[in-house]
Amino acid sequence: MKTVALHTLGCKLNFSETSSVGRQFLDQGFERVEFTEKADVYVINTCSVTDNADKKCRNIVSKALRLNPEAYVIVMGCYAQLKPKEIAGIPGVDLVLGAKEKFRLFEIINTFDKTPSCTVAAGEIGEVTDFVNSFSLGDRTRSFLKIQDGCDYKCTFCTIPLARGKSRSDSLENILKNAREIAQAGVKEIVLTGVNIGDYGTNQPENFLDVIQALDEVEGIDRYRISSIEPNLLSDEIIAFVGRSQHFMPHFHVPLQSGNNELLGKMRRRYKRELYASRVQKIKEIMPHACIGVDVIVGFPGETDAHFMDTYEFLNQLDVSYLHVFTYSERSNTVAAEMEGRVPSQVRAERSNMLRILSEKKRRHFYEQFQGASRPVLFEGEAKDGFLQGFTDNYIRISTHYDPELINQIEPCLLTGFDENGNMTVEFTHSPVRI
């Protein structure tokens, strides 16, 4: 039996698609092994958002070939769509698959024998119009379910529309079918993923609110999380529904990118910071216990010290729980790459560090509010330190003594304090249920 190993760079959406590609290999009689093991075929699903995409891709290809110099190496995903010839030039790469082609792997090639030259299959992004179903399986506790793909927004810093094409959505019928299949696998939590999931419904009669209302009725799934939703698409109705739902968790991740309206305009974001603040306020009015995460970019062209401090002070005063900080880096074929006012690398790094420190303060403050309170915890697995880790409904990371029978169980726990890594420690409010 031939073996395949898969590696994912980037977002939750990529993880869902990697898992679906992996199931194609299983259907063809392959055995899946870890990427750290020797395999006959290595598949690398790339990302265009992270810095140094080329360097990361090269490093992972090298790791694969050290494990098996004769392995067949496939590179797919966003970076493969944007830079197929560049990837084809990496020594050892045998096949490059673009956005449309990555799901047609076994139509494009049926033998995995190395040849002197790399095969490139990456068509024009304008030809990518169909939605391709995908969701992740393999993690006992959580599945990433793709409901939407592509983006019609034209943010000046972003390459995603060039890598994934126009916005398109799965049918509600198929989403529910996938959710039921995930439930049958014993998975407790589904994370809804996509490029711009609040834009769901571009080619469907339903909208995003219809989707989450229907999913809430699916039996067997205890928890849903919304991976990320644009502030201008996060309606009062969506917030209110999550507030009364038994299955959608009080956890929102809402991209901001900048707390300065001038920069938001240059980024071509579809809101101002006042709208963002109103969304945070609305969430906290209905769910004071809700966790709110924020994406923010530092070092965008033209960002002055005053612009940055405007963002810093805005975030400092905002009742949010943590930040995902991205240091701006130039992307080919984007409007921002041609803008004046390039921010020196050292300044970008200093600003990123300031916001990351702020994020840790925000997270600690959020956690401290629940010390001595009881929250339901989904126990996920063993952490690197040998302890058991999990998350509360409102996304507080917890750590406790390892017990394999607790994995994939939801238990009410008293949040007692903090460990050395900043996770909260717990005590059980009753004897754990064994199922």
C-alpha positions in Angstrom: 0.0 0.0 0.0 1.4 3.4 -1.0 1.5 6.1 1.6 0.7 9.9 1.5 1.5 12.7 4.0 -0.2 16.1 4.0 1.0 19.4 5.3 -1.1 22.6 5.6 0.1 26.2 5.7 -2.4 28.9 6.6 -6.0 29.1 7.6 -8.8 26.9 8.8 -10.2 26.9 5.3 -7.0 25.3 4.0 -7.2 22.7 6.7 -10.7 21.7 5.6 -9.5 21.4 2.0 -6.4 19.4 2.9 -8.5 16.9 4.7 -10.8 16.5 1.7 -7.9 16.0 -0.6 -6.6 13.4 1.9 -9.8 11.5 1.7 -9.4 11.3 -2.1 -6.1 9.5 -1.5 -7.7 7.1 0.9 -10.4 6.4 -1.7 -7.6 5.5 -4.1 -6.1 3.0 -1.7 -3.4 5.1 -0.1 -2.5 4.9 3.6 -2.1 8.3 5.3 0.9 8.9 7.5 2.3 11.8 9.4 4.3 14.4 7.6 7.2 13.6 9.8 7.3 10.0 8.4 8.6 8.6 5.2 5.9 8.6 2.5 5.6 7.9 -1.2 3.7 11.1 -1.8 3.9 14.4 0.0 1.1 17.1 -0.5 1.7 20.6 0.6 -1.3 23.0 0.7 0.1 26.6 0.6 -1.0 30.0 1.8 -0.4 33.4 0.3 -1.3 35.5 3.4 1.6 34.5 5.6 5.0 36.1 5.2 7.8 34.4 3.3 5.5 32.0 1.5 8.3 31.0 -0.9 10.8 30.3 1.9 8.2 28.3 3.9 7.3 26.2 0.9 10.9 25.5 0.1 11.7 24.5 3.6 8.8 22.0 3.8 9.7 20.5 0.4 13.2 20.0 1.7 11.9 18.3 4.9 9.9 15.9 2.8 12.7 15.0 0.5 15.1 14.4 3.5 12.6 11.8 4.7 12.3 10.2 1.2 14.5 11.6 -1.7 12.4 9.5 -4.1 9.0 10.9 -2.9 6.5 12.5 -5.3 5.9 16.1 -4.1 2.7 18.0 -4.8 2.3 21.7 -4.0 -1.2 23.2 -4.2 -3.3 26.0 -2.8 -3.3 29.8 -2.8 0.5 30.4 -3.3 0.5 27.7 -6.0 -2.2 29.6 -7.9 -0.4 32.9 -7.6 3.2 31.7 -8.3 3.0 28.4 -10.1 6.2 28.8 -12.2 8.1 30.0 -9.1 7.0 26.8 -7.2 7.8 24.6 -10.2 11.4 25.9 -10.0 11.8 24.5 -6.4 14.1 21.4 -6.7 12.1 18.3 -6.0 8.6 19.5 -6.7 6.8 17.2 -9.2 3.3 18.7 -9.5 1.8 22.2 -9.0 -2.0 22.5 -8.7 -3.9 25.8 -8.8 -7.2 26.8 -7.2 -9.4 24.7 -9.5 -7.1 21.9 -10.2 -6.3 20.9 -6.6 -9.6 19.1 -6.3 -9.1 17.3 -9.6 -5.7 15.7 -8.7 -6.6 12.2 -9.8 -8.0 13.4 -13.1 -4.8 15.3 -13.9 -2.4 12.5 -12.9 -2.8 8.8 -12.1 0.8 7.8 -11.5 3.2 9.2 -9.0 6.5 8.5 -10.6 9.1 11.2 -10.6 10.0 12.8 -13.9 12.8 15.2 -14.9 10.4 18.1 -15.1 7.6 19.5 -13.0 4.0 19.4 -14.2 2.1 22.7 -13.7 -1.7 22.7 -13.7 -2.9 26.2 -12.7 -5.5 27.9 -14.9 -6.8 31.5 -14.9 -8.5 32.4 -11.7 -11.4 33.8 -13.6 -12.3 30.3 -14.7 -12.8 29.3 -11.0 -16.6 29.6 -10.6 -17.7 26.3 -8.9 -17.9 25.7 -5.2 -16.1 22.6 -4.2 -17.3 20.8 -1.1 -14.8 20.2 1.8 -14.6 19.6 5.5 -12.0 18.2 7.9 -12.1 14.9 9.7 -9.5 13.2 11.8 -9.5 15.5 14.8 -11.9 13.8 17.3 -13.1 17.1 18.8 -13.3 19.7 16.0 -14.1 19.9 12.3 -13.6 22.8 9.9 -16.6 23.0 7.6 -16.3 25.1 4.4 -19.5 26.9 3.5 -18.2 29.7 1.2 -15.2 30.4 -1.0 -13.6 33.3 -2.8 -14.1 37.0 -2.3 -15.6 40.0 -4.2 -14.0 42.6 -1.9 -11.1 44.5 -3.3 -9.0 45.3 -0.2 -5.8 46.9 -1.4 -3.4 44.6 0.6 -5.0 41.3 -0.2 -4.3 38.6 -2.8 -7.1 36.2 -1.9 -9.4 37.2 -4.8 -6.5 36.5 -7.1 -5.8 33.2 -5.4 -9.4 31.9 -4.9 -11.6 33.8 -7.3 -15.1 35.3 -6.9 -17.4 34.7 -3.9 -19.5 31.6 -4.1 -21.4 29.5 -1.6 -22.3 25.9 -1.0 -26.0 24.9 -1.0 -27.7 24.9 2.4 -28.8 21.3 1.7 -25.2 20.2 1.2 -24.0 22.1 4.3 -26.5 20.3 6.4 -25.6 17.0 4.9 -21.9 17.6 5.7 -22.8 18.6 9.3 -24.7 15.4 9.8 -21.8 13.3 8.5 -19.4 15.2 10.8 -21.8 14.5 13.7 -21.9 10.8 12.8 -18.1 10.7 13.2 -18.5 11.7 16.8 -17.1 15.3 16.4 -18.4 17.7 19.1 -17.5 21.0 17.5 -17.8 22.5 14.0 -16.0 25.7 12.9 -17.7 27.4 9.9 -15.0 28.5 7.5 -14.7 30.3 4.2 -12.9 33.4 2.8 -15.8 35.8 3.6 -18.5 33.7 5.2 -20.7 36.7 6.1 -21.1 37.1 2.3 -22.7 33.6 2.1 -25.6 33.5 -0.4 -24.0 35.1 -3.5 -25.3 32.2 -5.6 -27.8 30.7 -3.2 -31.3 31.8 -2.1 -30.4 31.8 1.6 -28.1 34.1 3.6 -25.7 33.5 6.4 -28.3 33.9 9.1 -30.4 31.2 7.4 -27.4 28.8 7.5 -26.6 29.2 11.2 -30.3 28.9 12.1 -30.6 25.6 10.1 -27.3 24.2 11.5 -28.5 24.9 15.1 -31.1 22.2 14.5 -28.7 19.5 13.4 -28.6 16.7 16.0 -25.3 15.5 17.4 -23.2 18.8 17.2 -22.8 20.4 20.6 -20.8 23.4 19.5 -20.4 25.7 16.5 -18.0 28.6 16.1 -17.9 31.2 13.4 -14.3 31.4 12.2 -14.3 35.1 11.1 -16.9 37.6 9.9 -16.5 41.1 8.5 -17.9 43.8 10.8 -20.2 45.2 8.1 -21.7 41.8 7.6 -22.2 41.0 11.3 -25.8 42.1 11.7 -27.8 42.6 14.9 -29.9 39.6 13.9 -26.8 37.3 13.7 -25.5 38.6 17.1 -29.0 38.2 18.7 -29.3 34.6 17.3 -25.9 33.6 18.7 -26.9 35.1 22.0 -30.0 32.8 22.3 -28.5 29.7 20.6 -27.6 26.6 22.7 -25.0 25.5 20.1 -23.4 28.6 18.7 -20.6 29.6 21.0 -20.3 33.2 22.4 -17.1 33.7 20.4 -16.6 36.1 17.5 -13.5 36.9 15.4 -14.0 40.2 13.7 -11.3 41.7 11.4 -10.5 45.3 12.1 -7.1 45.8 10.2 -6.8 49.4 11.4 -8.3 51.6 14.0 -7.7 54.7 11.9 -10.4 55.7 9.4 -7.9 57.3 7.0 -6.0 54.0 6.7 -9.3 52.0 6.5 -10.1 54.1 3.5 -6.7 53.4 1.9 -7.2 49.7 2.6 -10.7 49.9 0.9 -12.3 48.4 3.9 -16.1 48.7 3.9 -16.6 50.3 7.3 -15.2 52.9 9.7 -14.0 52.3 13.2 -17.3 53.7 14.6 -19.2 50.8 13.0 -16.6 48.3 14.4 -17.0 49.7 17.9 -20.8 49.5 17.6 -20.5 45.8 16.7 -18.3 45.1 19.8 -20.8 47.0 22.0 -23.8 45.1 20.6 -22.1 41.7 21.3 -21.2 42.7 24.8 -24.7 44.0 25.5 -26.2 40.7 24.7 -23.3 38.4 25.8 -21.1 40.1 28.4 -19.2 36.9 28.6 -18.4 36.7 24.9 -14.9 36.4 23.6 -14.0 38.8 20.7 -10.9 38.4 18.6 -9.5 41.0 16.3 -7.3 41.0 13.2 -5.1 44.0 12.8 -2.4 45.0 10.3 0.6 47.2 11.3 3.0 48.9 8.9 0.5 49.5 6.0 1.9 52.0 3.5 1.6 55.6 4.8 1.0 54.5 8.4 2.5 57.3 10.6 3.2 57.1 14.3 0.0 59.1 14.8 -2.0 56.6 12.7 -0.5 53.7 14.7 -1.2 55.3 18.0 -4.7 56.0 16.9 -5.1 52.2 16.3 -3.4 51.3 19.6 -5.6 53.6 21.7 -8.7 52.5 19.9 -7.9 48.8 20.6 -6.8 49.6 24.2 -10.2 51.1 25.0 -12.2 48.4 23.1 -13.7 45.6 25.1 -12.1 42.8 23.1 -10.3 39.6 24.2 -7.2 39.1 22.0 -5.5 40.3 18.8 -4.1 38.5 15.8 -1.4 40.9 14.7 -0.2 40.8 11.1 2.9 42.7 10.0 2.2 44.2 6.6 4.3 42.8 3.7 4.2 43.7 0.1 2.2 41.4 -2.2 2.6 41.3 -5.9 -0.3 42.6 -8.0 -1.9 44.5 -5.1 -2.7 48.2 -5.1 -1.0 48.7 -1.7 2.3 47.4 -3.1 2.5 50.5 -5.3 1.6 53.0 -2.6 3.9 55.6 -1.3 5.0 55.8 2.4 6.7 52.5 2.9 7.2 51.9 6.6 10.7 50.7 7.6 10.9 47.0 8.6 12.2 47.9 12.0 9.3 50.2 12.7 6.8 47.5 11.5 8.4 45.0 13.9 8.3 47.5 16.9 4.6 48.2 16.3 3.8 44.5 15.9 5.5 43.9 19.3 3.5 46.6 21.0 0.3 45.2 19.8 1.2 41.6 20.7 2.0 42.8 24.2 -1.4 44.6 24.3 -3.0 41.3 23.1 -1.6 39.4 26.0 -2.8 42.0 28.4 -6.3 41.8 26.8 -6.3 38.1 27.0 -5.2 38.0 30.6 -7.8 40.6 31.6 -10.5 38.6 29.8 -9.5 35.4 31.5 -9.4 37.0 34.9 -13.0 38.0 34.7 -14.0 34.3 34.9 -11.7 33.2 37.7 -14.0 31.5 40.2 -16.7 31.0 37.6 -18.0 27.7 36.1 -17.9 27.3 32.3 -18.4 24.2 30.1 -15.1 22.9 28.7 -14.6 20.7 25.7 -11.4 18.7 26.4 -9.4 18.3 23.2 -6.1 16.5 23.7 -2.6 16.3 25.2 -0.6 19.5 25.2 3.2 19.6 24.6 3.8 19.7 28.3 1.8 16.5 28.9 -1.2 18.2 30.3 -4.8 18.0 28.9 -6.0 21.1 27.2 -9.4 22.3 26.0 -11.6 25.4 25.6 -14.5 26.8 27.4 -17.6 27.9 25.4 -16.2 31.4 25.3 -12.8 30.3 24.1 -10.7 30.4 27.3 -7.9 27.9 27.0 -7.7 25.6 30.0 -5.1 23.1 31.2 -5.5 20.2 33.6 -3.9 16.8 34.4 -4.0 14.4 31.5 -6.8 11.9 31.4 -7.4 10.3 28.0 -11.0 9.4 28.9 -11.8 13.1 29.0 -10.9 13.8 25.4 -13.9 14.8 23.3 -16.0 15.3 26.5 -17.8 18.5 27.6 -17.7 19.0 31.3 -18.7 21.9 33.6 -15.5 23.2 35.3 -14.6 25.8 37.9 -11.9 28.1 36.5 -9.5 28.3 39.4 -6.3 30.1 38.3 -3.4 30.2 35.8 -0.6 27.9 34.9 2.9 29.0 33.8 1.7 29.3 30.2 -1.2 31.6 30.9 -3.8 28.9 30.5 -6.5 28.7 33.1 -6.6 25.7 35.5 -9.8 24.0 36.4 -11.6 21.9 39.0 -14.5 19.7 38.1 -17.8 20.8 39.6 -18.9 17.1 39.6 -17.3 13.8 38.7 -16.5 13.7 35.0 -19.0 11.7 32.9 -17.5 8.6 31.2 -19.2 7.8 27.9 
